[in-house]
């Protein structure tokens, strides 16, 4: 599924970038990591949600490893 139609960035690409660069905290930083710039802005809420989901997943993974 396309997350950013203007720059042809799909959800798989976003997931890969976030996996490689967990320090990304904003949609603008995510765009830079993808080699693009936001244009119309319709993707920004979706990207922000994907960033939050990736952070939550990483936190859960850390918590589970710590519990072992």
N, C-alpha and C positions, 0 to 999 in steps of 0.2 A: 504494500500500500504506500502511496506517495504521502509523505509528510509535508514536503515543500514542493509544490508544483512549479513555482517560478525557477527553482534551481535543480529540479528533478532529483530530489533527495528522498529516498524511500526509508521505511522503518528499519530495514535490515542494515542500511548504511549507518543510520543513527545509532543503532544498537552496537555495531562494531566499533564506532568511534568512542562511544561511552565506555565500552569494555576496555579499550586501549588507554583511554584518558579519563580516569574517574574523577579528576580534579575539575572537570568542566562543570560550571555551576549556573550558566545562563544560556539562553538560546543564542545570543550573539556569539558567545564563545564556541558554542556548538557549530554555528555556521562557519566561523573562522577555521575550526578544525576540519570541516568538510571542504574548505577552500572556496567558500562562497560568502555572500552578504545577504541579509534579509532584504526582500524587495517589497512585496505587498503587505507582509506582516501577518497574514492569516495562519501561518505555520507556528508562530511564536507560542501560543498557548499549548499546542500539541507537543512541541519540543520541550517546553517547561515541564509538562506532565511526564514526558519520557525521562527527563533528567531526574525528577523526583522519584519515579519508579525505580530507576537504576540505583539511586542512592539508598532507597529503602531495601532493595534486594541485596546490596552490598553490606548494609548494616545487619541485616538478618543473617547473612552468611558469616559475618564476623562473630555475631552472637552465638551462632550454632557451633562454630569452631572453638570458641572460648568455653562453651559448655562441655565439650568433649574432654 
